[in-house]
């Protein structure tokens, strides 16, 4: 299995035809990829859940090639598909997975997003319950595509997506966190949503180091009104304070800014 760069793919690729695969989007620095262990683990885990053969050495080679091509900060996107398979849902007996790689400029965000917070809204598009796919960053992201259209029409920075019962799950491309005292809450992702890498770093490292207790349980949307702080995160943008959600407002709090700085330090 080799790394295919840029748009090297085939019209009968199962990722194109059926969304049969998963992907990673990771931030590169001049010195490497600080969150690579989490991205690699998630892609390997996603491949295993989908039954797509993938060797760890292939991913490490893709990163090595990307760093050789990259000069400065950038975004590396890795797309894993089951490979070519012709017409029909059934995969061929001889699977030849395809790993596609592409480099992109690091998106520029205004400093105000980090210091003053972002304006968000509530998406009408809901996330369907799909426990077999929950947590995976698989290639079928049509719910997010439709939700992002709402975000663009409204002019928000992000849109909050709810599950079928009206409970908050995640933003269109970021995970959701809220602080209630010394408790840092984030929705569980056993039924829907994407288990983000920045989310994992916060849960496993940053929050415990800050003396915060992690809570992962389904909560009604109304409980967010009582939060002390709310923020969104992903591995490319980092941590963004949420200033407003529709008519609700929160301050840009000290815990959000402290976690934001600690995550940013990993890329310094």
N, C-alpha and C positions, 0 to 999 in steps of 0.2 A: 504494500500500500504506500503510495507516494503522496506528497503534498501538491495539490493543483493550485496555482496562483491565479489571482484575478478571476476572469470569467470562463475558465476552462471547465465546461460541463457539457452534458449531452441532453438532447430533448427528451430522451426516455429515462432521465434520472428520476428515481422515485421521490427524491426530495422535492423536485419541481412538480411532479405529477400528483403526489399525495401528502406532501409534508412529512415524509418518512425520514426523520432525522432530527438532529438537535444542533444548537449553535452556542457559541460563546462570543462575547464582545468585551475585550479587555484593554486596559490602558497601559501603554508602554511609556517608559521613561528612558532617558539616555543611558541609565545604568541597568536596565532590565525590565522585568514585569513583576512588581512587588506582590501582587495578589495571584501570581501564577499557580501556586499550590492549590488554592481554592478553585480556580477556573479549571485546572486539569482534573481535579477530583470530581467536579460537577459534570464535566463532559464525559469522563469515564463512567460515572454512575448513570448518566442518561443513556449512554450507549448500551450499557448492561441491561437497563430496564427495557429498552427497545429491542434487545437481541441483536445489536449490530456489533460485529467484531471490531475491536479497536485496541491497539497496543500503546502503552504509555510512551514508548520510545518514539512513536510516530508524532505524538503531540509535542514532545520535547524538541524533535527535529524541526517541526513547524515554527516553534518559538525561536529556535536558533536562526533559522532562515529569515524570520521577520526582523530580528534584531540586527542582522547583517544588512538588511535593506533599509532599515530605519535610521534616521539621523535626527535625534531629538525626540520630543514627545509625540505620540501618535496613538491611534486606536487600531488594534488588530481584531479582525473578525474571522472566526473559524466556523465553518459549516460542515457538519458531518452528515452524509446521506448514506442510505443503504446501497447506493450505486444504481446502475442501469437495471431495468427490469421489464421493459416492454409494457404492454397494456394489461390491466387487471390488478386487483389488490394483492393477489398471492405473489410473494417474493420468489425469485428463482432459487433453485436448490443451491447453486453455486453463487454465493453472494460476494461481490467485489465492492466493498465500501469506498466512498470517495470523500476525501477531506479537502475542502476548498478554503483558501486563505486570501485575505485582502487587507491592505493597509489604508487607513483613512486619517485625515487631519484630526487632531484633538479639537472637539467643538469648543468655541469660546463662549463663556457665559459672563454676563455683567457681574461685577463685584457685589452689586446690590442684592443679587440672588442669595449670596452667602451671608451677607451682613444684615440685610433688612427682611429677608424671607421672600417667598414666592406666593403668588395668588393662584389658588386652585378652585376647581368647581366639581360638581357632582355629575358623573356621567349617567346617562339613561341606559346605556349598554351594560348589561349584566354579565357576570362571569358564570358560565354553566358549571354545575357540579360534575367533576370528572376525576374521581380518585385514582384511576389507573394512570393518568397523565399529570396529576397535581404535583407541583414543585418543579417539573421538568421545563427546561427552556427548549421546547420542541419547536418544529418549524411551522406549525399551524398557529398563527397569531392573529387570526381574522377578528377575534373579539377586540383585541387591542387596536387593530387597524381602524375598526369602526368607531371605537371610543376616541381614538386620536383625532378623527374627523370632527367630533364634537368639541374637543379641546381647541382645535384650530379655528373653528367657527366662532367660538366664544371668546377667543383671545386669552385663555388661561395659560399659565406656565405648565400646569399638569391637571389631570382629571382623576378623581377618586372613583374606583370601580367597586361595586358591591356584588355580593353573591345573589343567588336566586331568592334568598330570604331577606334581602335588604341589609345585610351585615357587611361592613367594610373589609376588603381583602388586600387591595394594593392600588397604587396609581398605575397609569397606563404603561410606564416604563421604569417605575421606581417602587421600592417597598415603603411601607408605612410604619412609623413608630410614633408613640405618644408617651409622655411621662406623666405619671400620677404619683406625686411624692417621690419616694425612692424606688418606685417600680417603673420599669421600662416595658411597655406593652407593644407587641406586634402581633398581627393576626396569624393564626396557624394556617398552614398551607397544605393540609392533608386532603382537602376537597377541591381546591382551585388555587390558581396563582402560580407565580414563579419564585422559587427559593433563590433570591439574589445572593451574589457573592459578598457585596458590602454588608448585607443583612447578616450573613454568617459571621463575618469578621466582628461585627458589633456584638452579636450574641455570644460568641466564643471568647473574645479577647477584650474588646474595648469597654463594654458595659461592666463585666466583673471587675476589671481594673479600676473602674470609677466607683465601685461600691453599689452598683445598681442591681436590683433583682429583676430578672427577666420573667415576663408573663406572656404566654402564648395561649390564648383562648378566644373563642368567638364571642364578640360583644356587639350589642346593637350600635348603630350609628350615633344615636343620641348621647352615648357615654363620652364621645369625643368632646362634647361641649365642656365637660368638667376637667379636661386635660390641662396640665400646667404648661406643657410645650408639645408641639407636634413637628415632626420633620419627615422628609422623604430622602431616600438614598438609592444610589446604584454605584457600581464600581468605576464608572467613567466620570460622572459628575461629582461624586462624593456625597456629602450630607448637605441638604438644603433645608433651612427652616421653612416651615409652612406658616405664613402670616395670616392667610384667610382661606376658608372653605365656604363658598357661598356667603352667607351673612355672619358666619362665626369667625371670631378673631382670636389669635393667641399672640403672646409676646415672643420675641426671639430670645429664648432663655439661655442661661449659663450652661446648662447641661448639654444642650444641643451644640452650642459653640465649642465646648470642651471636646465633645466627641468628634465634631467636625475637624478640629485642629489635630487630634490624634490620628484620625484617618488620613488627613492630608500629609502628616509627617511621614507616613509610609512611602509616599511618592516624592519626598523631598530629596 
